[in-house]
Amino acid sequence: MVPGADNPRQGVWAVGSADRVDESVRERLTRLADENYRSIYNLVYSYIGGDPDEAEDLTLQTFENAFAAAHRFRGDADVRTWLFRIAINVCKNRIRHRQTRRRFEAFSLDAPVRGGEGEEIGETADIADDSLSPGRVVRGKELRQILRQGIADLPEDYRTVLLLKLEDLSYREIADTLGVTVETVKSRLFRARVALKQKVSHYVDGI
């Protein structure tokens, strides 16, 4: 038996549902959420590697996302299939977040961000370049820790787009994930790199 699968939180799905959702749609989603809690939980539990607490959190997030998007559901897909699709996307986002934490060693700030016509929209920043360090160059584990903290301290919009880019998502994929334009993604990525350089450069420079 999958831990936690027998503990659906009956009735909680209706709380916070969007005002724009038709009452009949909201009632149907509430019923489907209660009926499908176990199957969604089991899917999530297996997808993310068997952590009961995390699986419950992501199952709840799945239904919260479904309610938030319910006003856009036109009935051109099966509602249960739609719920599973949302659950898979939630799991993928969590896994991507996990993976970014393991990839800071390969992180580089030297890739230019290019605009729609291919032009660079900002200067690059290579913090591992010895030319940036007249005194001492921070390397290895220490550098990774500085980068990790620097990214954690970024504003959420900047941190999110930077972490998604670390996962090799295209600008379009990031834009679709975040619900913004490609140009917004490029702008945020450039600003994130500038902000991160400012946060860590004095460590790298040995000042």
Residue pairs with C-beta under 8 A, 6 or more apart in sequence:
2 41
2 42
2 45
2 52
2 55
3 45
3 52
4 41
4 45
4 52
4 53
4 55
4 56
5 38
5 41
5 42
5 45
6 38
7 56
8 34
8 37
8 38
8 41
9 37
9 60
10 34
11 30
11 34
12 60
13 29
13 30
13 33
13 34
13 63
13 67
14 26
14 30
16 64
16 67
17 26
17 29
17 30
17 67
17 70
18 67
18 68
18 70
18 71
20 71
21 29
21 67
21 70
21 71
25 70
25 73
26 67
26 70
28 79
29 66
29 67
29 70
29 79
32 79
32 80
32 83
33 63
33 66
33 83
36 80
36 83
37 59
40 59
40 62
40 63
40 83
40 84
40 87
41 55
41 56
41 59
43 84
43 87
43 88
43 91
44 55
44 58
44 59
44 62
44 87
44 90
44 91
45 51
45 52
45 55
47 87
47 88
47 91
47 95
48 54
48 55
48 58
48 91
48 94
48 95
54 94
58 87
58 90
58 91
58 94
59 87
61 90
62 83
62 86
62 87
62 90
63 83
65 86
65 89
65 90
66 82
66 83
66 86
69 86
73 79
73 82
93 177
96 163
96 164
96 167
97 163
99 167
100 163
100 166
100 167
101 148
103 166
103 167
104 144
104 147
104 148
104 151
105 144
107 147
107 166
108 126
108 128
109 124
109 125
109 126
109 127
109 193
109 196
109 197
110 124
110 125
110 126
110 129
111 124
112 120
112 122
112 124
113 120
113 121
113 122
113 186
113 189
113 190
113 193
114 120
114 121
114 186
115 121
115 183
115 186
116 182
116 183
121 186
121 187
121 190
122 190
122 193
122 194
124 193
125 193
125 194
125 196
125 197
126 132
127 143
127 147
127 197
127 200
127 201
127 204
128 137
128 139
128 143
128 204
130 137
132 201
132 204
132 205
133 204
133 205
133 206
134 205
134 206
135 205
135 206
135 207
136 206
137 204
137 206
138 146
138 203
138 204
138 206
143 204
146 200
146 203
146 204
147 196
147 200
150 196
150 199
150 200
151 159
151 162
151 163
151 196
152 159
153 199
154 162
154 192
154 195
154 196
154 199
155 195
157 188
158 188
158 191
158 192
158 195
159 192
160 178
161 174
161 178
161 185
161 188
161 189
161 192
162 189
162 192
162 193
162 196
164 173
164 174
164 177
164 178
165 174
165 189
169 177
171 182
171 185
171 186
172 182
174 185
175 181
175 182
175 184
175 185
178 185
